[in-house]
Amino acid sequence: PTGAAQSHNLAPSTAGRRAFVANVGPGSISVLDLERRRLRGVVQVGARLQRVTVSADGRRVFTHDQERPRVVAVDPERLTVIRDYFLPGLSYVSAAARDGRT
């Protein structure tokens, strides 16, 4: 149902209407519409990624690039990459702060 291979690590939206899934090998995030039970879209992020996290306000989805040391922010409405957060080394997982600031 994700439209991509190597899907894992599902993260529900804060409202519970959507879910986001990391697709490791393809380097993408699948966006699932849980109410309609269908694939809403796939966002290409990089060559290979791990994990997916939703911000507390639901306005951003984050994933971890496993080829470059960065966390990538995705707009879950527009299905586009909106920002790269470059890191000193590769990361595997993170969590969004409840206050929505980080």
C-alpha positions as CSV (number, residue, x, y, z in Angstrom):
1,P,0.0,0.0,0.0
2,T,3.0,2.4,0.3
3,G,3.9,2.4,-3.4
4,A,7.5,1.7,-2.7
5,A,9.9,-1.0,-1.6
6,Q,11.6,-1.4,1.8
7,S,8.9,0.4,3.7
8,H,9.2,0.6,7.4
9,N,8.7,2.8,10.5
10,L,5.1,4.2,10.2
11,A,4.4,7.4,12.0
12,P,0.8,8.7,12.3
13,S,-0.1,12.3,12.0
14,T,-1.1,14.2,15.1
15,A,-4.7,14.2,14.0
16,G,-4.6,10.5,13.1
17,R,-5.9,11.0,9.5
18,R,-2.6,10.2,7.8
19,A,0.5,8.1,8.3
20,F,4.0,8.6,7.0
21,V,6.3,5.7,6.1
22,A,10.0,5.7,5.4
23,N,11.0,3.8,2.3
24,V,14.7,2.9,2.9
25,G,16.2,1.9,-0.5
26,P,14.1,4.3,-2.7
27,G,14.9,7.2,-0.3
28,S,11.3,8.4,-0.1
29,I,8.4,8.9,2.2
30,S,5.0,7.5,1.5
31,V,2.0,9.5,2.7
32,L,-1.1,7.3,3.5
33,D,-4.6,8.7,3.8
34,L,-6.0,6.5,6.6
35,E,-9.5,7.7,6.3
36,R,-9.8,6.8,2.6
37,R,-7.4,3.9,2.9
38,R,-5.2,4.9,0.0
39,L,-1.8,6.2,-0.9
40,R,-1.9,10.0,-1.1
41,G,1.6,10.4,-2.6
42,V,5.3,9.7,-2.4
43,V,8.0,12.3,-1.6
44,Q,11.5,11.7,-3.0
45,V,14.0,12.7,-0.3
46,G,17.4,11.2,-1.1
47,A,19.3,8.0,-2.0
48,R,18.6,6.1,1.2
49,L,16.9,7.1,4.4
50,Q,15.8,5.8,7.9
51,R,12.9,6.5,10.2
52,V,10.2,9.2,10.0
53,T,9.0,11.5,12.7
54,V,6.0,14.0,12.7
55,S,6.3,17.4,14.4
56,A,4.0,18.1,17.3
57,D,1.9,20.5,15.3
58,G,1.8,18.1,12.3
59,R,3.2,20.7,9.9
60,R,6.5,18.9,9.2
61,V,7.6,15.3,8.8
62,F,11.3,14.5,9.4
63,T,13.5,11.8,8.0
64,H,17.2,10.9,8.2
65,D,19.4,10.7,5.1
66,Q,21.8,7.7,5.4
67,E,24.1,9.0,2.6
68,R,24.6,12.6,3.8
69,P,24.6,13.8,7.4
70,R,21.2,15.6,7.4
71,V,17.7,15.5,8.7
72,V,15.2,16.4,6.0
73,A,11.9,18.2,6.7
74,V,8.9,17.5,4.4
75,D,5.7,19.4,4.1
76,P,3.0,16.8,4.5
77,E,0.3,18.9,2.6
78,R,2.4,19.9,-0.4
79,L,4.4,16.7,-0.4
80,T,7.7,18.5,-0.9
81,V,11.0,18.8,0.8
82,I,11.1,22.1,2.7
83,R,14.4,22.1,4.5
84,D,17.6,20.3,5.2
85,Y,19.2,20.3,8.7
86,F,22.8,19.4,8.2
87,L,24.5,17.5,11.1
88,P,28.1,16.7,12.0
89,G,27.5,13.0,11.3
90,L,24.9,10.6,10.1
91,S,21.8,10.2,12.3
92,Y,19.4,7.3,12.5
93,V,16.4,8.5,14.6
94,S,15.1,11.6,16.4
95,A,11.9,12.9,18.0
96,A,10.1,16.2,17.7
97,A,9.8,18.3,20.8
98,R,6.3,18.7,22.1
99,D,6.5,22.5,22.0
100,G,7.0,22.3,18.2
101,R,10.1,24.4,18.3
102,T,12.6,21.6,17.5
